[in-house]
Amino acid sequence: MSVYLKEGKGWRYDFTLKKIRYTNAWYRTKREAKLAMERRKEEIRNPPPQKMVPTDMDFLEMANKRLDYVIAYNAKSHYDCTKSVAKGWSREWGHLKCSEISSDMVQNYMLRRSRVSAFTANRDLRYLRSLFNFGIEKNMISDDPTKNIKFLPVERKLRHVPSQEDILRVIHAAEPDDQSYLWVFRETLGRMSEINRLTWDDVNFEEKFVTLRTRKKKGGNLTPRKIPMNSRLIAVLSRLFKDRDKTKPWIFWHRYWDRKKKMWIEGPYKDRSKLMRILCEKAGVEYFRYHGFRHSGASYLEHNNKKIGSIQRILGHESRVTTEIYLHSVGEDEREAMKVFDQLAEYSHTDSHIKEKDLESGFSKSLN
């Protein structure tokens, strides 16, 4: 990219050296940007001996380093979200050093974002805090301006969890190939990224299990877990295996036009959100996404008295607390507890009225 002009803002340099990207903006002239770029290249090629641990750097450069790290160690969905919020930060502070960003500036930015919603502001703060913690951990900076800023209060609502009946309606509203895709969600309780990256090497028909892999673990490693296959899942995957394209490793894949590369690409799905919106409308049920399969399935298992430890392993959670968030059914223990109040129904309305008058009379006498 080298040096280029951004209308209304100024000149920016952007280059890659030793597989690391460096950028900074906004310079008044092209010459200033070029000189700054050459100085930066010289610093990288010839660092001073016994260089002290840096305590400051360009905010835009640190944001780009964070994005490079996220794409290497996290799921693409996390990278996409980080990149989206980083665009807002760059517009705000892209011309500053990290040390020039104060807590007041972050707080004011959050308040402006809260006009969209408290959830949006809190999401920005969470990702921004991760950015500064990353900079401190990598010895790029020494201070975090977000550390004393609190999250905004939000009104938490009950998540819409589709019933198993609604899930079946949606599946039966789909075309045959899409039905197979949705059956795998229902019978494994897998995440969308896990289902999309499934290959035939992950299916063991002999021992009747499927291996799902997720990056939602500390360190970003793809962590595998085995999901036993029930009879329906075996039937669905057996049919797909029989009709598979032997040149493709993936179970679910498509051919699509890549606008950036300007060519046709064959590969696994990334996101099929439109499919669920269409099918929910067609089936006449309230809209839910693929994660609804996990919440609904976990609640259904708990309602049928399956152990929470088993549900936790199926969902691939490290913490039991996370699994409990997925259990939306009202358990029998809660129902039995609330039956205690049924004892109050033994008193008749007349008896209750008399008791209330006696209490009022006694209260009056005590005042006298």
N, C-alpha and C positions, 0 to 999 in steps of 0.2 A: 504493500500500500504506500509506503514511504511518506510523502508529505502531500496533504490535500486541503482544500478549502471547504469549510462548511458555511454556507451563506448565512449572514446575519450573526455569526459567532466568531469566526476567525480561522486561523490555520492550525492544523494538528499534524503531529508526526505519529507514525504507526509502523513498526517494523518487528521482524522476528529474528532472533539471534540465538543460536544454540538451542533451537526448538522452544524458546521462551518468547512470549510476545511482550513488547514494550510500547507504550503510547502516552502521549500527553497533549494537552490543549489549554487554552486557546491563545495563539500568538497573533500579533497584529499584522505581521508580514510573513511571506513565504521564507524570506531569508532568515528571520529569527527562528522559525520552526526548524529549518535545515541545520542551523548552527546548534540549536538545542539537541537535535537528534544526533549530530556528530559527537557532541560532548558526551551524550549518554552512551553511545557506542564505545567511545574511548574509555569511559569509566568501567564498562562491562569487560572489555578486552584486556585492560591493564588496571586492575584494581590495586589500590595502594597497599604496600606491605603492612602486615599486622593491622588490618582494617578493623576498626572498632565496630561493635554490633550496632547496626543502624537503629535509630529511634524515630525516624520519620521517612515518609516517601509520598509520592504523588498519589492522591486518592484513586484516580482513574487507573493507575498502574496496579495498585493493590486489588481493586475490584476485578480487573482482568486476570490477575494471578489466581484469585479466588474461583473465578469461572473455570479456568483451566484445571484447577484442582477438583472442582465438583464434577466436571464431565469425565474425569479419569476415575474417580472413586465412588460416584453415586449414580443412581438411576437417572435416565434421561428426563423423566418427569420432574425430578428435583432440580436438574440443571435448567430446564425451561422456566420453571418458576423463579429460580434465582436470577436468571438473565432478565426476566420481565421486571422484577422489582429493582434490579441494578440499573436499568435505564432511567428510572426516576431519580435515583441517587446521583447518577452521572450528570443529569441535567442540573441538579441542585449544586453539587460540589465538585464536578469534574475538573474545574480549574484550580482547585485548592490542594494544599498539602494536608495530610491526615491530621497533623497537629493543629491546623487552622480550623478544624471542625469542632465546635464546642457543644456542650450538652444543651445549651439554650437553642442552638440551631437545630439539633435533632428533635428537641421537644416541639419547636414551632413547626417543623416538617410533619411530625406526627399529628399535631392538632389539625393541620390542613388536610392530611389524609383521612382524619376521622370524619370529615364532611362526607366522605364516601360511605364509610362505616367504621365502627370501632374495630371490627374484625380485620378490615384492611389495614388500619393503622398498626394494630398489634402484629399482623403478619410482617409488615415492613420492619418493625422494630426487632422482631425475632431474627429475620434474615440479616439485618444490619449488625446486630450484636454478634451473629456468627461470623460476619466479615471481619469485624475488629478483633474478635478472639483469635481468628485465623492469623491476622497480622501480628498479633502479640506472640502467638505460639511459634510462628516462623521467624521471629526476631526482626520483623520489618518495622514495627512501631512499638511504642512503650505505653501508650495510654488508650483507654476505651471510653469515648464520650457517652456511651449508652448505658454504662454500668449502674447509674443511679436513677435511671428513668423507669417508671413503673408502667405496666400494661394498663390500658384503659379497661374499665369494667364493661362487660358485654352481657346481653340477655341471652342466656343459653336456652335453646328450644329442644324439645324432643325430636330426635332424628326420625324421619319417616323410614320405617322398616317395612318392606313389602312382605305380605303374607306368602306362604308357600303356594296358596291358591293363585295369587296374582302372578307369581313367578311362572307357574305352569301355564297360565293364560298367555303370557308374553312368549314363552317358548313355542307354544302351539300356533301362535300368530306368525311365526317366522317361516322363511323358506327352509327346505331340508338342510342345506349346508350350514345356514345360520343356526338352525336348531342344534346341530351337532356342537357348534361352538358354545352355545349357551348351556347345553347339557354338561359340558366339561366344567363350566363355572359352578353349576349347581351341585355336581357330584364330587368336586374337590375342595370347594370353598377357597379357591385360589385367587390371588390378586390378578388384575388385568395384565400387568407386566409379566407375571409368572406364566400365565396361560399363553400369552403371545410368544414367549421365547421357548415354548415347549418344542422339543425335537423328538424324533422317533427313538433316539437313544435313551430318552427319559422314560420310556414306557417298557415295563417288564411284564409281558403277558404270562410268562411262566410262573413268576412268584406273585403276580397280580398286585402290582403297585406302580404308581407314577411318581417321579421325582420332580418336585417343584423347587425353583431356586429364586431367592430374593436378595436384594441389596439392603433391605431395611435392618441392617445390623451395624454395630459400631465398626468402623474401618472400611465400610463399603464393599466387603468381600461378598461374593455370591455364595450364600449359605443354602445347602440342599436340605430337603426333608422329604420323607417318603409318605405318600398318601395311599392307603389301601384302595383298591378298585372294587366297587360293588358290581353287581351283575349288569346294571344299565350302562355304567361307564365302560365295562369290558365290551359290551355289544356295540356301543358308539365308536370306540377307538378301533375295534376289530374291522368294522365296516370302512372306516377312514383309511386304515392301513391297507386293506385290500385294494382300494381305489386310489392309492397315493401315487404321486409323481416321484418315481424312484431317484430322480436327479435332485430333488429338494429335501433337505434335512428336516425342515419345519413341518409341524402338523397343520398349522394355520398360517397361510401366506397369501400374498396377492402381488399382482403386477401393477405398478403405478408410475405416473410421470413425475419425475423430479424436476421441479422448476429451476432450481439452482444449477444442477448438473446438465439440465436440458437433455435428458435421456430417460428411457424406460428402465425401471429398476424392479427386480424381483426380490422380495424379502418378507419377513414376518410383519404382522400388523403392529402399529404403535398405539393407535387410539381409534375406537369405533363408536364414539359417543352418539353420532347421528343415528346409528342403528337402534340403540335403546330408546331414543326419543320417538322414532317412527313406530317401533313395536309396541311401546306403552300406549301410544295414542290409538293404534290399531286394535289393541286388546281391551281398551277402555279402562285402564288402571292408572293410578297416580304415578307420575314419572319417577323412576329411580335409575341409578346407574349400576355398573357391574359390582361395585362394592356392596350394594344391597344384597347380593347373593350371600356374601360372607356374614353380614349382620343377621339376615333372616335364618340362614342355616345354623349359625351358632345358637340363636335363640331357640330354634326348633330342637336341637340336640339337648339343650339344657332343660327344656320343657318335658322332654322324654327321659329325664333323669340320668343323662350321661355325665360322667365325671368331668369337672372343669379342667382337670389336668389333661384329659384326652382332647377336649375342645381346644385347649391352648396349643397342644402339639400339632393338631390339624391346621389351625390358623397360622402357625409359625410365629407365635409371640414368645419373646424372651421373658416377659413379665406377666404374672397372673392378673395384675391390676389392669393391664391393657385388654386382656381377654374379657374381664368383667364389664368393660365398656360395651362390648358386643352383645351382652346378654340382656335383651330388652323385654323378655317375657316376665310376667308376674309369677313368682314361684309359689309353691304350695306352702312353704314355711311362712311367707308373708301373709297368705290368705288365712292360715290357721291363727297367726298372731292377731289379725284384725277381728277375728270372730269373738275375741274377748269382749268387744263392745256390744255384741248381741245380747249379753246378759242384761244390759240396761233395758231391753225391750220387755223384760218380765214385769216391770212396773207399768201400771195402767196410767192413762192420762189423768184420771181423777186422783190417784195416789200421788202422782207427781205434783199436781196442783196443791193438794193438801200439804205435802211436805214443804213446798215452796212458801205457803202461807205461814206455816209453823216457823220456818227459818226467818221470815221477815218479822214475825211477832217477837221472836227471841232477840233479834237484832235491835228492834225498837226498844225493848226493855233494857237491853244492855246500855243503850245510849242514855236512858233515864236514870 
